């Protein structure tokens, strides 16, 4: 096997691993949130409750809502590490900092959300802001790697997330704080899942031209 064949095989392995990590991270985040909502004590509402309330009570002195808190926080920690690792693997293959730095920051933000539950101020808020900002940017800049027409879908998902971040107060009367936040975050979850599936489906001639 010559050097070119070895390099192509290595790239395929790295892309497969990064695709698996991103796809599973998106799946785990979505199902982790749903499971946390199901098991949360009465009073939680997808309209009036922030997603982060799954990880910690917003009421001072009130205990964390278990088992929702354990499920949510652990899910964020594990998936944050997975996304961060995938961004590093993608950088090795594609060498596209514009796409991979925001992806890595998105993973760091999710990791921070899990490490610092909602009652740990200001670190939780900072982590959540990193998630929302860099996630929207990462979805848009993934056009450097993804081909049309999917790249336009990903750009659209990033724009939706950033729009709800910038103009959330205009959506809250209709959707509630919980609904507006979900419209902000779930497009990023669907993007990361689709991004992982895209990387898994890349053929050698496609990623070689991008590497």
C-alpha positions, 0 to 999 in steps of 0.5 A: 500500500502506497502513501496515498492509499494509507492517507486515504484510509486514515482519513476515512477512519477519522471521518467515520469516527467523527461522523459517528460522534456527531450523529450520536451526540445529536441523538443523545442530546435530543433523547436526553432532554426528552427523557429528563422532561418525562421524569421531571417532577410535576410543574415542568412545562416546555412552554414556561420552563427553560431546558436547563431547569432539567439540570438544576432548580431555578428556585434558590435553596430548592434541590435539583430535580432528580433523576432529571438532573443526573440525566441532563447534566451527564448527557451534556458532559458526554456529548460536549466531549464527543463534539469537541473530539469530532471537531478535532478529527474534522480539522485533521482531515479538512483543515478548515478552521472556519468550520471546525473552531466554532464546532469545537467551541459548541462542544465546549459550551455544551460541556460547560452546561453539563458541568455548571448546572443552571444554579451555578452563576455566572458560569452556566449562563456563559456556557449556554451563551457559548452554545447558542452563539457558536452553534449558530455560527458553526451550522452556517460555517459548515458550508465549508465542508458540506455540499449543496443542497445540504449546506443551504439547509444547515445555513438555514438552521444556523440562521434560525438559531441566531434569529431566535437568540437575537430576537427571542423577546419577540417570540416569548409572548407566543411561544413562552420562554421555554418554547423560544429556547427550544426553537433556538436550540433544537435546530442546532441539535438537528444540524449536528445530527445531520452533519454527522450523517453527512460525514458518514456518507462521504466518499473518498473522492469527495473528502480528498478534494476538501482535505 
